[in-house]
Amino acid sequence: MDDTPIDRQLIDYLFVLHNQVHTQLKSLLRELELTDAQADALWRLSGEPDMTARRLADALACDASSATAMIDRLEKHGLVSREPHPADRRAKILRLTPEGCALRDRLIRHAIEHSPFARLDDAGRRRLHALLHQAATGQEDTS
């Protein structure tokens, strides 16, 4: 069985969804004077309790020097702080400041309110979540 047409359509849908989400966020990012990468960093820092610059660089798929420069800018704006790593004297743990948390919460709220997934009912979102989890991780969703 040739799955090429449906696979292509799935990829097309991913691009459409990405563009919809990105377009919605772009207006807010301009207002907040944040770059896409800075917003991505704030989003990712909220999900990891002990994120280091190296792990953030890996999560953002960029090199360590780019991540460090971005962290410097976020720290300068009072959105991120660096704390000593409890087990590695060379590393620092990145933490969102209260201002960073408020900004992150605003980004998340905006993304959810304008999400294309809001068009789905609860059961549809749960099915899609399970399928996306399996596609992303190769494992069935057990939640």
C-alpha positions as CSV (number, residue, x, y, z in Angstrom):
1,M,0.0,0.0,0.0
2,D,1.4,3.4,-1.0
3,D,1.0,5.9,1.9
4,T,2.9,8.7,0.1
5,P,-0.1,10.9,-0.6
6,I,-1.4,10.7,3.0
7,D,2.1,11.2,4.4
8,R,2.6,14.3,2.3
9,Q,-0.8,15.6,3.4
10,L,0.2,15.1,7.1
11,I,3.4,17.1,6.5
12,D,1.3,19.8,4.7
13,Y,-1.0,20.0,7.7
14,L,1.9,20.3,10.0
15,F,3.2,23.3,8.0
16,V,-0.3,24.9,8.0
17,L,-0.6,24.4,11.7
18,H,2.9,25.7,12.3
19,N,2.2,28.8,10.2
20,Q,-1.1,29.5,12.0
21,V,0.5,29.2,15.5
22,H,3.5,31.2,14.4
23,T,1.4,34.0,12.9
24,Q,-0.7,34.3,16.0
25,L,2.3,34.4,18.3
26,K,4.3,36.8,16.0
27,S,1.9,39.8,16.8
28,L,2.3,39.2,20.5
29,L,6.1,38.8,20.2
30,R,6.4,42.2,18.4
31,E,4.4,43.8,21.2
32,L,6.6,42.2,23.8
33,E,9.8,42.9,21.8
34,L,10.8,39.3,21.9
35,T,12.4,37.2,19.2
36,D,11.1,33.8,18.2
37,A,14.1,32.2,19.8
38,Q,13.7,34.1,23.1
39,A,10.0,33.1,23.3
40,D,11.0,29.5,22.6
41,A,13.6,29.6,25.4
42,L,11.0,31.0,27.9
43,W,8.6,28.3,26.9
44,R,11.2,25.5,27.3
45,L,12.5,26.9,30.6
46,S,9.1,26.6,32.1
47,G,9.1,22.8,31.6
48,E,12.5,21.9,33.0
49,P,13.3,22.4,36.6
50,D,17.1,22.2,36.3
51,M,17.8,23.5,32.8
52,T,21.4,24.5,32.0
53,A,22.6,26.5,29.1
54,R,23.9,23.4,27.4
55,R,20.5,21.6,27.7
56,L,18.7,24.7,26.5
57,A,21.0,24.9,23.5
58,D,20.2,21.3,22.7
59,A,16.4,21.9,23.1
60,L,16.6,24.9,20.8
61,A,18.9,23.1,18.3
62,C,21.5,25.8,18.4
63,D,25.1,26.0,19.5
64,A,26.1,26.8,23.1
65,S,27.4,30.3,22.3
66,S,24.1,31.3,20.6
67,A,22.2,30.0,23.6
68,T,24.5,31.9,26.0
69,A,24.1,35.2,24.1
70,M,20.3,34.7,24.2
71,I,20.4,33.9,27.9
72,D,22.5,37.0,28.5
73,R,19.8,39.2,26.8
74,L,17.0,37.5,28.7
75,E,18.9,38.0,32.0
76,K,19.6,41.7,31.1
77,H,15.8,42.2,30.7
78,G,15.2,40.6,34.1
79,L,13.4,37.5,32.7
80,V,16.0,34.8,33.6
81,S,18.5,34.3,36.4
82,R,21.5,32.0,36.7
83,E,22.0,30.0,39.9
84,P,24.9,27.6,40.9
85,H,24.4,24.0,39.8
86,P,24.2,21.8,42.9
87,A,26.4,19.1,41.4
88,D,28.6,20.8,38.8
89,R,30.5,24.0,39.8
90,R,31.1,24.8,36.1
91,A,27.4,24.9,35.2
92,K,24.6,27.3,36.1
93,I,20.9,26.4,36.5
94,L,18.6,28.8,34.5
95,R,15.5,30.0,36.3
96,L,12.7,32.2,35.1
97,T,12.3,35.3,37.3
98,P,8.8,36.3,38.4
99,E,8.8,38.7,35.4
100,G,9.9,35.8,33.2
101,C,7.2,33.6,34.6
102,A,4.5,36.3,34.0
103,L,5.7,36.7,30.4
104,R,5.8,33.0,29.8
105,D,2.3,32.7,31.2
106,R,1.2,35.4,28.8
107,L,2.7,33.6,25.9
108,I,1.1,30.3,26.9
109,R,-2.3,31.9,27.5
110,H,-2.1,33.6,24.1
111,A,-1.0,30.4,22.3
112,I,-3.9,28.4,23.9
113,E,-6.5,31.1,23.2
114,H,-5.5,31.3,19.6
115,S,-4.8,27.6,19.1
116,P,-6.1,25.9,16.0
117,F,-6.7,22.9,18.3
118,A,-9.5,25.0,20.0
119,R,-11.6,24.0,16.9
120,L,-11.6,20.4,18.2
121,D,-13.8,19.1,21.0
122,D,-12.2,17.7,24.1
123,A,-12.3,14.1,22.8
124,G,-10.7,15.2,19.5
125,R,-7.9,17.0,21.3
126,R,-7.2,14.0,23.5
127,R,-7.1,11.7,20.4
128,L,-4.8,14.1,18.6
129,H,-2.6,14.4,21.7
130,A,-2.2,10.6,21.8
131,L,-1.4,10.4,18.1
132,L,1.1,13.3,18.2
133,H,2.8,11.9,21.3
134,Q,3.2,8.5,19.5
135,A,4.5,10.2,16.3
136,A,7.0,12.3,18.3
137,T,8.2,9.7,20.7
138,G,7.5,6.4,19.1
139,Q,5.6,5.4,22.2
140,E,1.9,5.1,23.0
141,D,0.5,7.8,25.2
142,T,-0.3,6.3,28.6
143,S,-2.0,9.3,30.1
